[in-house]
Structures are given as C-alpha cells and as structure tokens.
Amino acid sequence: LKSLTKGTKLNQRFRSSENIERAQLEEKEFNFLYTDDSGCIFMDPESFEQISIKKILLGEKLKLLSENLKVTISFLEEDPISIDLPTNIECEIESTEGVVKGQTAASSYKPAKLKNGLDIMVPPFVEEGNKIILDTRTLEYVKKIN
C-alpha cells in the first residue's frame, strides 16, 4: 500500500475474500501562470479558476515550469497530490564545458547547465545557446533542436 498524501509505503497481506477500495483520483489539465512566496499558481483553462500549489509538492519539477505550460494535476478529495509535466520540454543551454580532444562521441557526455538552473549531461556536440529537448521524467537529454 502507498499513502498518496505522505508517499509512505506499507507491506500488508490481504485474504482473497477481503475487498480493497481503490483511491479515486481526479485528473485535470491546468496552465502554469507564475510562482510567488505562497507557491505556484495554476489556472484552469476552461473556468479560468486559479489554484495555488505548494512548491514542495513539485520538487525539481519546479525548475521546468514555464509560463502557459500545460500540466496535469491529480486531485484526491479536492486536494492536489501530484503534478505531471509534458513528457518532453524545450530547454536552452546556458553553459557547458568544451569538448576534450580524443573523446569519442558515442560514449562520452559532458556536464551542462540549463537556463532554468538544472544541471544535466549532454553529448559533446551540444554547445552554449543550443536548444534541446529534455525528458521531464528522468531529467535526461533527448535531442538537439536545430
């Protein structure tokens, strides 16, 4: 069993005759608006209703948010419990190290810092100012955009 609100897990045995009620989650699409001291503000594109979600719920995903980014928020009894970003998003390289002569492109990656502050590993041909696609689930480089 996993607590949806706390994230803790519990090993529990059940008999085949026992019934377990599955948690009913409601998923809804929202657009990210901005961040303030209280949290992140999202807007429902249908009703234009705004909700605030604590920054701690987002974790590292907070750095990936950009204005008008469409996200899916899961609710448990009107309380937001998780946020799903699009699988791939576009990011820009702020800085990266130069290529070391003699490295092979197939096996070597170099560190890079994105404009949003995340540090990732990229192939040697990626340079400062390049735009890339980033996988939001693993925070890994996917491809370079021309």
N, C-alpha and C positions, 0 to 999 in steps of 0.2 A: 504494500500500500504506500502511496505517496501523498503527503499533505500538499494540496495545491496552494495554500496560503503561506506555509512556512518552508516548503521544499524538503522537509524531512521524510525519511523512508522508514518503514516498519515491516518486518517479516512476520507474517501471520498465516497460520494454517486454517483452512475452512473445510468443513464437511461438504460433501457433494449435495446434501439436502439443504444447505444454507443458501439464502439469496443475498446478493450484494447489490446495493443501489449505486449506480454509476452517477458521478457528478455531472450535472447539466451545465455545460459551458455555452455561453452565447458569444459568438464572434461577430465583430462589426468593423467596417473599414472607417478609418479616420485619416485626416491630413494633419501633419505636424505644422504648427504655427511658429512657436518660439519657446525659449526657456527663460524662466525667471527664478527668483530665490525660492519660491514655493515648490517648483517642479517644472515639468514640461507640459505645455498647453497644446492640446489636440482639438480639432474641430470635425464634427460630423458633417460630411458634405451634403447630406440630404436635409437635415433640420437646422444646420448652422449652429448647433449647440456645442459649447466648448467644455472640455473636461481637463482637469489638471491631474497629472500622474507624478508621483514622487520619483526623483532622479535615481534613487537606489534600486527601483524596480527595473530600470533599463540597464544598469551596469555599463559595460564597454559599448553597448549599442548606442548610448547617448552621443558619442562622438560621430556616429554615422548619420545622425539625423540632419536633414537639410530642409529648408522651407518648402512647404507643399508636398513633402514626401508622403506617399500613401502607405499606411501601415495597417495591420490587422490587430485589434486589441481583443483579448479574450476576457470575458467577464464571468465571475461566479457570484450570483446573487447581487448584481449591480456594482460589485467591486472589481476593478481591473486587476488581473493577476499575471498577465503576460502580454508581451508585445512582439509581434512578428514583423520583421522588416522584409522588403522585397529580397529575393534570393541574391540578386546581383545589383550593385550600385556603382555609379561612376565616381571616381576619386581622382585628385590631382596630386602628383608627386611634388613635395616641397623641396626635399633634398635627398641626395643619395651619394654613396661613395663611388669613386671611379673604378673602372674595371682593372683588375690586376692582370698584367700581361702573363699569358701562359695558362690562364684558367680556361676550362672547356665550358661552353655554353650549356651543354646538356646536363651537367651535374652540379653546377655552382649557382648559388643565389647570393645576392648582396643585400645588406640592410638598407631600408629607405624609410623616410618619414613623410607621411601624407599631410596635406594642408589641414586636415581635421585633428592632427596630433597623434594619430596612430602610427606605431612602428610595425612594419611588415618586411617580409623578404620578397625581393623581386629578381627577375632574370638580369643578367649583365647588360642587355641592350636597352633597358629602361633607364631614362635619364631625367634630370630635373625638369619640371614643367610638363612632362608627359601625362596624359590622362589614361587611366587604367580602369578595368572592371574588377571589383573586389567581391568575393563571396562573403555575404554577411553572416553565414552560419559558422564558418571556420576562420574568418578574417584572413583569407589567403588570396594571393594574386590569381586572377583568372586569365586575363588577356590585356594587351595594349590596344588603345584606340588610336587610330590614325587621324 
